[in-house]
């Protein structure tokens, strides 16, 4: 489905210099898989997603979807961003139906299809509301419905729940898992949150500090739908945190300018792992 082969990416800076954001990234995602990228801030997670989306073509290496090169954004891939991006002058129904309107689908048909997706994200009572009348979680549900109505093969999700409170995030985790189990979409999910990645994903790929590389892969073999009390999930969370410890230390040393800084293993207790990742 998605094949990334030895991809490297440089960015030019205002002073004329450049820096290497990604270095020889290789990974494959099978059809119907839910895969998360997780790593320190600035490691290139969102850059990988943007390349797969087709937003940026200036890189070395190869990225293919179903064996074909990515030349531009396409209807087979839809991105859900951290910010919902709803049009404030349109209702939920009109926002969700907007993509179909652009494709020339008739009003009756697109309204029916939009209502179907709105029901799927449990927003039926709010179909005629405007974005300013919705909570943050409702806005993200509407954004997901707007993505799903285009029936893409691949959902690219760039920290879609990062700005939400913990309770809302947990509800949306369950809803996203339900949608994924029902639709079988391929999902590439970017997150800073370890528990979020483990709760949702078939595989979690941990990236190193810049230049970003794939440091380690974790397969999450817990049964679905996931139960947050499953000890297997806690074991995977702990293993990921241990894997990330060196990378976090590098980030802190760089930010503080202190090469002597050390992130002690007992800095974070096991009981706090559920909230880890918010600032990674």
C-alpha positions as CSV (number, residue, x, y, z in Angstrom):
1,X,0.0,0.0,0.0
2,X,2.5,2.7,1.2
3,X,6.2,2.0,0.5
4,X,8.8,4.5,1.7
5,X,12.3,3.6,0.5
6,X,15.4,5.3,1.8
7,X,13.8,8.8,1.8
8,X,15.9,11.8,2.9
9,X,14.7,15.4,3.1
10,X,16.6,18.6,3.5
11,X,15.2,22.1,4.3
12,X,16.8,25.4,3.3
13,X,17.1,28.1,6.0
14,X,17.0,31.8,5.6
15,X,20.7,32.2,6.1
16,X,21.3,30.0,3.1
17,X,22.3,27.0,5.0
18,X,20.3,23.7,5.0
19,X,19.6,21.0,7.6
20,X,18.8,17.4,7.1
21,X,15.3,16.6,8.5
22,X,15.0,13.0,7.4
23,X,17.8,10.5,6.7
24,X,17.2,7.3,4.8
25,X,13.7,6.6,6.1
26,X,12.3,3.2,5.0
27,X,9.0,1.7,6.0
28,X,6.0,-0.1,4.5
29,X,2.4,0.0,5.5
30,X,0.0,-2.7,4.4
31,X,-3.5,-2.1,3.3
32,X,-5.8,-1.7,6.3
33,X,-3.0,-1.2,8.8
34,X,-3.1,1.4,11.5
35,X,0.5,2.7,12.0
36,X,1.7,5.5,14.2
37,X,4.9,7.5,14.0
38,X,6.1,8.7,17.4
39,X,9.3,10.6,18.4
40,X,10.8,13.8,19.8
41,X,9.7,17.2,18.5
42,X,11.4,18.1,15.3
43,X,12.3,14.5,14.4
44,X,10.4,14.7,11.1
45,X,7.1,12.9,11.8
46,X,4.9,15.4,10.1
47,X,7.4,15.8,7.3
48,X,6.9,12.1,6.5
49,X,3.2,12.6,6.4
50,X,3.4,15.6,4.2
51,X,5.6,13.7,1.7
52,X,3.1,10.8,1.6
53,X,0.3,13.3,1.2
54,X,2.1,14.7,-1.9
55,X,2.4,18.2,-0.4
56,X,6.2,18.2,-1.0
57,X,8.1,16.5,-3.8
58,X,11.6,17.7,-3.1
59,X,13.2,14.7,-1.4
60,X,15.6,11.9,-2.2
61,X,14.4,8.3,-2.3
62,X,11.1,6.9,-3.4
63,X,7.5,6.9,-2.0
64,X,4.9,4.7,-3.7
65,X,1.2,4.1,-3.2
66,X,0.1,0.8,-4.6
67,X,3.3,0.6,-6.6
68,X,2.8,4.1,-8.2
69,X,4.8,7.2,-7.6
70,X,3.3,10.1,-5.7
71,X,3.2,13.1,-8.0
72,X,0.7,15.4,-6.1
73,X,-2.0,15.2,-3.5
74,X,-4.7,12.9,-4.6
75,X,-8.3,11.6,-3.7
76,X,-6.8,8.3,-2.5
77,X,-5.3,10.2,0.5
78,X,-7.0,12.6,2.8
79,X,-5.3,14.5,5.7
80,X,-6.9,15.3,9.1
81,X,-4.9,18.0,10.8
82,X,-4.6,19.1,14.4
83,X,-6.7,22.1,13.6
84,X,-10.1,21.0,12.3
85,X,-10.1,23.5,9.4
86,X,-13.9,23.8,9.2
87,X,-15.3,26.7,7.3
88,X,-16.9,28.9,10.0
89,X,-19.7,30.2,7.7
90,X,-20.9,26.6,6.9
91,X,-22.9,24.2,9.1
92,X,-21.6,20.8,10.0
93,X,-23.6,19.3,7.2
94,X,-22.3,21.8,4.7
95,X,-18.7,21.3,5.9
96,X,-18.9,17.6,5.6
97,X,-20.5,17.7,2.2
98,X,-18.1,20.4,0.8
99,X,-15.7,18.0,-0.9
100,X,-18.6,16.3,-2.8
101,X,-20.0,19.7,-3.8
102,X,-16.6,20.5,-5.4
103,X,-16.8,17.2,-7.3
104,X,-20.2,18.2,-8.7
105,X,-22.3,15.7,-6.7
106,X,-25.9,16.8,-6.6
107,X,-27.3,18.5,-3.5
108,X,-29.7,15.7,-2.5
109,X,-27.1,13.0,-2.9
110,X,-24.3,14.8,-1.1
111,X,-26.7,15.7,1.8
112,X,-27.6,12.1,2.2
113,X,-24.0,11.0,2.1
114,X,-23.0,13.7,4.5
115,X,-25.7,12.8,7.0
116,X,-24.6,9.2,6.8
117,X,-21.0,10.2,7.8
118,X,-22.3,12.6,10.5
119,X,-24.3,9.8,12.1
120,X,-21.1,7.6,12.0
121,X,-19.3,10.2,14.2
122,X,-22.4,10.8,16.4
123,X,-23.1,14.3,15.4
124,X,-26.7,13.9,14.0
125,X,-28.1,16.4,16.5
126,X,-25.6,19.0,15.5
127,X,-25.8,18.8,11.7
128,X,-27.2,22.3,11.4
129,X,-24.8,23.9,13.9
130,X,-21.9,26.1,12.9
131,X,-18.4,25.4,14.1
132,X,-18.4,28.1,16.8
133,X,-21.4,26.2,18.4
134,X,-19.4,23.0,18.8
135,X,-16.9,21.7,21.3
136,X,-13.3,20.9,20.2
137,X,-14.1,17.2,20.1
138,X,-17.2,17.8,18.0
139,X,-15.2,19.9,15.5
140,X,-12.7,17.0,15.1
141,X,-15.5,14.5,14.6
142,X,-16.8,16.7,11.9
143,X,-13.3,17.0,10.3
144,X,-13.0,13.2,10.4
145,X,-16.5,12.8,8.8
146,X,-15.4,15.3,6.1
147,X,-12.4,13.2,5.4
148,X,-14.3,9.9,5.3
149,X,-17.0,11.1,2.9
150,X,-14.4,11.3,0.2
151,X,-13.9,7.6,0.6
152,X,-10.1,7.7,0.5
153,X,-7.9,4.6,0.7
154,X,-5.6,6.2,3.2
155,X,-6.2,8.5,6.1
156,X,-3.2,10.7,7.1
157,X,-3.8,12.0,10.6
158,X,-1.4,14.7,11.9
159,X,-1.8,14.9,15.7
160,X,-5.6,15.2,15.3
161,X,-6.4,15.1,19.1
162,X,-3.4,17.0,20.5
163,X,-5.4,20.1,21.4
164,X,-8.2,18.2,23.2
165,X,-8.6,17.5,26.9
166,X,-7.9,14.0,28.1
167,X,-11.5,12.9,28.5
168,X,-12.5,14.0,25.0
169,X,-9.3,12.4,23.6
170,X,-10.3,9.0,25.2
171,X,-13.8,9.2,23.6
172,X,-12.4,10.0,20.2
173,X,-9.8,7.2,20.5
174,X,-12.8,4.8,20.8
175,X,-14.7,6.4,18.0
176,X,-11.6,6.3,15.7
177,X,-11.0,2.7,16.5
178,X,-14.6,1.9,15.7
179,X,-14.4,3.8,12.4
180,X,-11.2,2.0,11.5
181,X,-12.6,-1.4,12.3
182,X,-15.7,-0.7,10.3
183,X,-14.1,0.8,7.2
184,X,-10.7,-1.0,7.0
185,X,-9.0,2.3,6.0
186,X,-5.2,2.4,6.0
187,X,-4.2,5.0,8.6
188,X,-0.8,6.7,9.1
189,X,-1.1,8.5,12.5
190,X,1.3,11.2,13.8
191,X,1.3,11.7,17.6
192,X,3.4,12.8,20.5
193,X,1.4,10.7,23.0
194,X,2.7,7.2,23.8
195,X,-0.5,5.8,25.2
196,X,-2.5,7.2,22.2
197,X,-0.2,5.4,19.8
198,X,-0.3,2.1,21.7
199,X,-4.1,2.2,22.2
200,X,-4.8,2.8,18.5
201,X,-2.0,1.2,16.4
202,X,-1.1,-2.1,15.0
203,X,2.5,-0.9,14.9
204,X,4.3,2.1,16.5
205,X,7.4,3.3,14.8
206,X,9.7,5.3,17.1
207,X,11.8,8.0,15.4
208,X,15.1,9.4,16.5
209,X,16.1,13.0,16.9
210,X,17.0,15.1,13.9
211,X,17.9,13.9,11.3
212,X,14.9,11.6,11.7
213,X,15.4,7.9,11.3
214,X,13.3,4.9,12.3
215,X,14.9,3.8,15.5
216,X,12.6,0.9,16.5
217,X,9.3,-0.7,15.6
218,X,6.9,-2.0,18.2
219,X,4.1,-4.4,17.3
220,X,1.0,-4.0,19.4
221,X,-0.7,-7.4,19.5
222,X,-3.5,-6.6,22.0
223,X,-7.0,-7.7,21.2
224,X,-9.5,-5.2,19.7
225,X,-11.4,-3.3,20.7
226,X,-8.6,-2.2,23.0
227,X,-9.0,-2.1,26.8
228,X,-6.9,0.5,28.5
229,X,-6.4,-1.8,31.5
230,X,-4.8,-4.5,29.3
231,X,-1.3,-5.2,30.9
232,X,0.1,-5.9,27.4
233,X,-0.6,-2.3,26.5
234,X,1.2,-1.0,29.6
235,X,4.2,-3.2,28.8
236,X,4.5,-1.8,25.3
237,X,4.1,1.8,26.7
238,X,7.0,1.1,29.1
239,X,9.2,-0.4,26.4
240,X,8.6,2.6,24.1
241,X,9.4,5.1,26.9
242,X,12.6,3.3,27.5
243,X,13.4,3.4,23.8
244,X,12.7,7.2,23.8
245,X,14.7,8.0,26.9
246,X,18.0,8.6,25.0
247,X,16.2,10.7,22.3
248,X,14.5,12.8,25.0
249,X,17.8,13.4,26.7
250,X,19.4,14.6,23.4
251,X,16.5,17.1,22.9
252,X,16.8,18.5,26.4
253,X,20.6,18.8,26.1
254,X,20.2,20.7,22.9
255,X,17.6,23.0,24.2
256,X,19.4,23.6,27.5
257,X,22.9,23.7,26.0
258,X,24.0,21.4,28.8
259,X,25.9,18.3,27.6
260,X,26.0,17.0,31.2
261,X,22.2,16.7,31.6
262,X,21.0,13.2,32.3
263,X,17.4,11.9,32.2
264,X,17.3,9.5,35.1
265,X,15.2,6.3,34.7
266,X,13.2,7.1,37.8
267,X,12.2,10.6,36.6
268,X,8.9,9.2,35.4
269,X,7.1,6.5,37.4
270,X,5.2,3.7,35.7
271,X,1.9,5.1,36.9
272,X,2.4,8.3,34.9
273,X,3.0,6.6,31.5
274,X,-0.5,7.3,30.4
275,X,0.2,11.0,30.1
276,X,3.6,10.7,28.7
277,X,4.3,12.0,25.3
278,X,2.6,15.4,25.5
279,X,5.8,17.3,25.0
280,X,7.8,14.8,23.1
